């Protein structure tokens, strides 16, 4: 069983590096689990009810729980939710047991399951799961697999089932085990994941007529990514591990098949799904939202999926968090009260 541990349980060198990177200590607590130590932050709403609904927020590859800080987190708390955020292993303040690990489906779900078992009572549901990009895939798998904590509603923000990738990531798709070994073994090649991630960041922000909708935010994100690769001891391993063992193209094809099967479930307890998708998203193109709607309709469950098209790019949670919050609360049938 996973157990709480103090900050001192993390390697001292990693703590020092992360304090330099983030300019402060961690905001949350630490849970020792099967594959590493998970950093999480659970916050109570301003006006708690007898059993406040809980929202679980899951970020994308290469980022951290920080993408939900500010508007989204505060708005959910004001709306009466308990808010649980966490960092993937090798991301933010979460530390994987080894820098280069197999971030496969089992590992990603084990981390989340351990956390939910720690925070929630046996059988207690997840009222709202909000997942961005990679976190959207994790949310669907949680709803399918973590039966002890049923997911009631899913807010999927550009879920990465159809992720487009830079050239180096496409090469890793073809020879994953070799590329994973090569990059972790040969010093100069460790720059490849950084270059690929920066290339992805250049296209992930919404553009109109080749101009960024949010140029200041895009530039700041680029600077923060460069800083992360300079200072975060596990950034390369975490990004490479997820790209190789969770977002590989043959696996994404399998995940899409599982998503289609998930949409065919007719039980009344099956979660409703809100797709929040940027129309200018080229990392996970908006056009694929139509496939999800078609699968739900084909299965006789069209009412299960709601699509909200946004005038945004892939980084919508940072581009316009106010709209993400508003649409999520409207889907969850709660007032924003912002």
C-alpha positions in Angstrom: 0.0 0.0 0.0 1.3 3.5 -0.9 2.3 5.6 2.1 2.9 9.3 2.7 6.5 10.2 3.0 8.3 13.5 3.9 10.1 15.7 1.4 13.3 14.4 2.9 12.6 11.0 1.3 13.4 12.5 -2.1 17.1 12.4 -3.1 18.8 15.6 -1.8 20.3 16.5 -5.2 16.8 16.3 -6.9 15.3 18.5 -4.2 18.0 21.1 -4.6 17.6 21.1 -8.4 13.8 21.4 -8.3 13.9 24.2 -5.8 16.2 26.0 -8.2 13.9 25.3 -11.1 10.7 26.3 -9.5 12.0 29.0 -7.1 10.3 27.4 -4.1 9.5 24.2 -2.4 6.6 21.8 -3.4 3.0 22.9 -2.6 1.7 19.4 -1.9 2.5 16.1 -0.3 4.3 13.0 -1.3 3.1 9.4 -1.7 5.5 6.5 -2.0 4.2 4.0 -4.5 5.3 1.1 -6.6 7.3 3.1 -9.2 8.3 6.2 -7.4 7.2 9.1 -5.2 4.1 11.0 -6.4 3.7 14.7 -5.6 0.0 15.6 -5.2 -2.0 18.6 -3.9 -5.5 18.1 -2.4 -7.5 21.3 -1.6 -10.8 21.7 0.0 -13.5 24.0 -1.4 -14.4 27.4 0.1 -17.9 26.3 1.1 -17.7 22.5 1.6 -21.0 20.5 1.5 -21.5 17.3 3.4 -19.6 15.4 0.7 -18.0 17.9 -1.7 -17.6 16.6 -5.2 -14.0 15.9 -6.2 -12.2 17.0 -9.4 -9.0 15.2 -10.4 -6.8 17.2 -12.8 -4.3 15.3 -15.0 -1.7 17.2 -17.1 0.1 16.5 -20.3 3.5 15.2 -21.3 6.4 17.4 -20.2 4.3 19.7 -18.0 3.1 19.5 -14.4 0.1 20.2 -12.2 1.0 23.8 -12.5 -0.8 24.2 -15.8 -4.1 24.1 -13.8 -3.0 26.6 -11.2 -4.7 29.9 -11.0 -8.1 30.2 -12.8 -9.0 26.5 -13.3 -8.0 25.4 -9.8 -9.5 28.4 -8.1 -12.7 28.2 -10.1 -13.3 24.6 -9.3 -12.7 25.3 -5.6 -15.2 28.2 -5.7 -17.7 26.0 -7.4 -17.6 23.6 -4.4 -15.2 20.9 -5.7 -12.4 19.4 -3.8 -9.5 19.6 -6.2 -6.8 16.9 -6.5 -3.8 17.7 -8.7 -0.8 15.5 -9.2 2.5 15.3 -11.2 3.2 12.4 -13.5 6.4 10.5 -12.3 9.5 12.2 -13.7 7.4 15.5 -14.0 7.1 18.4 -11.6 8.0 17.3 -8.1 7.2 13.6 -8.6 10.3 11.4 -8.7 10.5 8.1 -10.6 12.6 5.3 -9.1 14.8 5.4 -12.2 15.3 8.4 -14.5 14.7 6.2 -17.6 11.7 3.9 -17.0 9.0 2.3 -19.1 6.1 4.8 -18.7 3.6 2.3 -20.0 -0.2 2.1 -19.4 0.3 0.0 -16.3 2.7 2.4 -14.8 0.5 5.5 -15.5 -2.6 3.8 -14.1 -0.8 2.3 -11.1 0.3 5.8 -10.0 -3.2 7.2 -10.3 -4.8 4.2 -8.7 -2.5 4.4 -5.7 -3.2 8.1 -5.3 -7.0 7.7 -5.5 -6.9 4.9 -3.0 -5.0 7.1 -0.6 -7.2 10.2 -1.0 -10.7 8.6 -1.4 -12.7 6.2 0.8 -13.3 2.7 -0.7 -15.9 2.9 -3.4 -15.9 6.8 -3.4 -16.3 8.1 -7.0 -14.3 10.6 -8.9 -17.0 13.2 -9.7 -15.0 15.0 -12.4 -11.8 14.0 -14.1 -10.2 16.7 -16.2 -7.4 15.6 -18.4 -5.3 17.6 -20.9 -3.7 15.8 -23.8 -1.9 12.8 -22.3 -3.9 13.3 -19.2 -7.1 12.8 -21.3 -6.0 9.3 -22.3 -5.2 8.6 -18.6 -8.7 9.8 -17.7 -10.4 7.4 -20.1 -8.3 4.5 -18.9 -9.1 5.4 -15.3 -12.8 5.3 -16.1 -12.4 2.0 -17.8 -10.1 0.3 -15.3 -10.1 1.8 -11.8 -13.4 0.3 -10.7 -13.0 1.0 -7.0 -13.4 4.7 -7.8 -15.9 5.1 -10.7 -15.5 8.2 -12.8 -18.8 10.0 -13.2 -17.8 12.8 -15.7 -14.8 13.3 -18.0 -13.6 16.6 -19.3 -11.1 15.8 -22.0 -9.1 18.7 -23.3 -7.5 17.8 -26.7 -7.0 14.1 -25.7 -3.9 12.8 -27.3 -5.4 9.7 -29.0 -4.3 11.2 -32.4 -1.1 13.0 -31.4 1.1 14.3 -34.2 4.8 14.0 -33.5 8.1 15.6 -34.4 10.4 13.5 -36.7 12.6 12.2 -33.9 9.5 10.9 -32.1 8.2 9.3 -35.3 11.6 7.5 -35.5 11.2 6.3 -31.9 7.8 4.8 -32.9 9.6 2.6 -35.4 12.4 1.4 -33.2 11.2 2.2 -29.7 13.3 0.0 -27.5 16.5 0.8 -29.4 15.9 4.6 -29.4 15.0 4.5 -25.6 18.3 2.7 -24.9 20.3 4.9 -27.3 19.2 8.2 -25.9 19.6 7.2 -22.3 23.0 5.7 -23.0 24.8 8.2 -25.3 25.3 11.6 -23.7 25.0 13.9 -26.8 21.8 12.2 -27.9 20.0 13.3 -24.8 19.4 16.6 -26.5 17.1 14.9 -29.0 14.0 14.8 -26.7 14.6 18.4 -25.8 14.8 19.5 -29.5 11.7 17.4 -30.3 9.7 18.8 -27.4 10.7 22.4 -28.3 9.6 21.7 -31.9 6.3 20.5 -30.6 5.9 23.6 -28.5 6.4 25.8 -31.5 3.3 24.3 -33.2 1.1 23.6 -30.2 0.0 27.1 -29.6 -2.9 28.4 -31.6 -2.1 30.5 -34.7 -4.1 32.6 -37.2 -2.4 33.7 -40.3 0.9 32.4 -38.9 0.6 34.6 -35.9 0.3 33.2 -32.4 -3.0 34.0 -30.6 -1.1 34.3 -27.4 2.5 35.2 -28.3 3.7 36.3 -24.8 2.4 33.0 -23.3 4.0 31.0 -26.1 7.4 32.7 -25.6 7.2 32.2 -21.8 6.4 28.6 -22.3 9.5 28.2 -24.5 11.7 29.8 -22.0 10.3 27.6 -19.2 10.8 24.5 -21.3 14.5 25.4 -21.9 14.9 26.0 -18.2 13.2 22.7 -17.3 15.6 20.7 -19.5 18.6 22.5 -18.0 17.6 21.9 -14.4 15.0 19.1 -14.0 17.0 15.9 -13.4 14.2 13.6 -14.8 12.7 15.7 -17.5 14.3 13.8 -20.4 13.5 10.4 -19.0 9.9 11.3 -18.2 9.2 12.7 -21.6 11.1 10.0 -23.5 9.5 7.3 -21.4 5.9 8.5 -22.1 6.6 9.1 -25.7 8.1 5.7 -26.2 5.8 3.5 -24.1 2.5 5.3 -23.9 2.2 7.7 -26.9 3.8 5.5 -29.5 1.8 5.4 -32.7 1.0 1.6 -32.7 -0.2 2.0 -29.1 -2.3 5.1 -29.9 -4.0 3.0 -32.5 -4.8 0.4 -29.8 -5.9 3.2 -27.4 -8.3 4.5 -30.1 -9.8 1.0 -30.4 -10.3 0.9 -26.7 -11.9 4.4 -26.7 -14.4 3.3 -29.3 -15.3 0.2 -27.2 -15.6 2.5 -24.1 -18.1 4.7 -26.0 -20.3 1.7 -26.7 -20.9 1.0 -23.0 -24.6 1.4 -22.3 -24.7 1.2 -18.5 -26.3 4.2 -16.8 -23.2 4.6 -14.7 -21.0 5.2 -17.8 -19.5 8.7 -17.5 -20.6 11.6 -19.6 -17.8 13.1 -21.7 -17.1 16.7 -22.6 -14.6 17.3 -25.4 -12.9 20.7 -25.1 -10.9 21.0 -28.3 -9.1 23.9 -29.9 -10.0 24.4 -33.5 -6.4 25.6 -34.2 -4.9 22.5 -32.5 -2.4 20.8 -34.9 -0.8 18.6 -32.3 -4.0 16.7 -31.8 -6.1 18.0 -34.8 -9.6 19.1 -34.1 -11.0 17.1 -37.0 -10.7 13.9 -34.9 -13.3 15.1 -32.5 -15.8 14.1 -35.2 -14.6 10.5 -34.9 -15.4 10.4 -31.2 -18.9 11.8 -31.8 -19.5 9.3 -34.7 -18.4 6.4 -32.5 -20.8 7.4 -29.7 -23.6 7.9 -32.3 -22.9 4.5 -33.9 -23.1 2.8 -30.5 -26.4 4.4 -29.8 -25.0 6.7 -27.1 -24.8 10.2 -28.8 -25.9 11.9 -25.6 -22.8 10.7 -23.8 -20.4 13.1 -25.6 -20.6 16.8 -25.8 -18.2 18.7 -28.1 -17.1 22.3 -27.4 -15.0 23.7 -30.2 -12.6 26.4 -29.0 -10.9 29.3 -30.9 -7.6 28.0 -29.4 -4.7 25.7 -30.0 -3.4 22.6 -28.2 -2.3 24.6 -25.1 -5.9 25.8 -24.4 -5.6 25.3 -20.6 -2.9 28.0 -20.6 -4.2 30.1 -23.6 -7.6 30.7 -22.2 -8.2 29.0 -18.8 -11.3 31.1 -18.2 -13.1 29.5 -21.1 -12.0 26.0 -20.1 -13.3 26.6 -16.6 -16.6 28.0 -17.8 -17.3 25.3 -20.3 -16.3 22.6 -17.8 -18.6 23.9 -15.0 -21.4 24.3 -17.5 -20.9 20.7 -18.5 -20.8 19.7 -14.8 -24.0 21.7 -14.3 -22.5 24.0 -11.7 -22.2 27.8 -11.8 -18.8 29.4 -12.4 -19.1 32.0 -9.7 -15.9 33.6 -10.9 
